[in-house]
Amino acid sequence: MTHRGRQFFLLNWWKHLTEREVERLIEAAKGNRWGHRDATMILLAFRHGLRASELVDLRWEQVNLDNAILHVRRVKQGTPATHPLTGRQLRALRRLQREQGSKSPFVFVNERGAPFAKRGFQAMVERAARPAGFDMKIHPHMLRHSCGYKLANDGVDTRTIQNYLGHKSIQHTVRYTELAPTRFKSLFRD
């Protein structure tokens, strides 16, 4: 990567999408041949702050549909966690399980039944960004950042965000709360 390319990459790496923009991306992903699978991938990546590698390695044994729980395994020595699944996520996962047909241990598989590749997820997100109307390059890690910023903007405390995203060090989490417009909201009340 050239020096100029690296600068562009670093400047755009921390960009994130709003919840409304993520919904646009999800809707755009539904418009292709594997729309339900692709939309579910984007939804889970955003709602659980999953890295692309964590998402494509997600296995059915980590999903407890009866108790609405997702067991998240983190990479990069991150802390594993147990996340609740919402009704929307449960419906999407149940439908995916029914439609999958194969007995793959992986939640997300390609049309041949093999585990979905990280590069395939990256390409799918980039493709979905075009019909969603984005004029900047969208990459999967933006969904993780979008999760962190959404939680910070909702007033979730930094330690909870740290645990939710699996950060070993709180320094990685502070980035989200530093820019949250709501962090000073309750300091004074009239």
N, C-alpha and C positions, 0 to 999 in steps of 0.2 A: 504494500500500500504506500502510495506517495505521501509526502509530508502534507500536501494540500488535502489529499483524500482523507488522511487521518484527522486533520483539523475539522473537516466537514462532519466526519463520523462522530467525533467527540462532541461537537456542538449540537448534533441532532440526537444523540443517544439518550439524553435525559428528557427529551420531549415526551409528552404524554397526551392522551386523549381524554376528553370529558366523557362522562357516562353517556351522554346523548350521542357523542361521536362513536363510541363503542357500539351503541345500538344501531347506528347507521351501518357500521361495518358488519355487524351480525346479519342485518337485513340483506345487505348486498351479497353476503356469502351464501344465503339461502337460494340465490338465483342460479346456481349451477347444478350439474348432474348429481353431486354428492352434497347438496345444500344443507341437509339436516346435520350430517356429520360435521361439516365445516363450521356451521353456525354454533354447534355445541362445543367444538374445540375453542372457538374464540370466546364464547361465554364462560367456560370453565377457566381458561387462561386468565381472563380478566377478573372474575369473581374470587379466584383463589390465588392470584398473583403468581401463577405458575410460569417458570421459564419454559422455553420451547422443549428442551430436553426432558423436563419433568412431565410435561403434558404428553409427549409422544411415548414415554415410558409408563404412563398410567395403566394399571392393570385392574381387571374386574375385582380381584381380591382386595383392592384398596377401597372399593365402593361398597358401602352398606346401604342398599336401597330401602331395606326394612326400617332402619333406624335413622335414615337421612344423614349419613356421616361419610365424609371423605377422609381417608388417611393419606396425608400428603408426605411424600418422601422428598426431601430437598437434596439438591446437589451442592457442590462447593462447600462441603462441610456444614451446610445449613441445618437448622434444628427442625426435625420432623414435627408435624402437628396433626391434630384432628379438627377438621372444619365441618360445620353444619352445611347440609345441602338444602337449598330452598325448593319449594314446590316446582318452580320453573325448571330448575336443574334436574330434579328427580324425573319429571315428565320427559325431558329431553334424553336423559340417560336410559330410561326404560324403553323409549321408542328406539333408540340406537341399538340397544341390546336385542330387541325383537327383530329389527331390520338387518342386523349384522349377519345373522344366519350361521356364521362360522363359530367354532368353539375356541376362538383365539383367546388367550389370556389377556390380550391387550384391548383396551377400551377403544382406541382409534386405530383402525386398520385401513389399508388401501384397497382398491378394487380387486386385488388378487388375494386378499386376506392376510397379507403380511403387515407387520407393525408399520404404522405411519412414520415416515422419516422426518427428522428435524428440518432438513432442507425443504421437504415437501410442504411442511407447515409454513415455513417462511415464504415460499412461493405462493401458497394459497392466500396468505394474508395480504401480500403485495397485489395479487390479482383482484381480491375483493375490494381493495382500496380504490381502484379506478371507478367502478360503477357507484361506489359510495360517495364519490365526488371529492376525494382528497387530492390536493395539489402538491402535497409533500410525500416523500417516501415513508410508508408505514412499515414498521417491522414488529415482529412478535414481542420483543422485549418491552415495547411501548405499552403493551397490555399489562405487564407486571407493574410498570411505573404508574400507569393509570389507576391500578388498584390501590397502590400506596397513597397517591394524591387524593383519591376519592375518600379513603378512610380518614386521612388527615383533615380534609375539608369538612368532613362530617363531625369533626371534633373528637375522634377516637384518640385515646392517649398513646404516646410514643411507644411505650413498652408493649402495649397490646398489638400495635402495628408491627413492631419488631418480631414478636412471637408469631403473628399471623403470616408474615412473609418469610419467617425462618432465618432472619439475620442473626449471625453469631454476635456481631458487634452492633451496638446501637448507633454508631457513627454512620452506618449505611442507611439507617432509618430516619435520622434527623433531617436528611435532605427533603423528605416529604413534608415534615411539619414546619420547617423554616419558611416555606412559601404559602402555607395555609392561611387564607384570609380570616379564618374564624378563630385563630389561636388566641387573639386578644379580646374576643367578643364579650366574654363574661367578666372582664376585669372591673368594669364600672357599670352600675345600674342606676338609672334615675327614677 
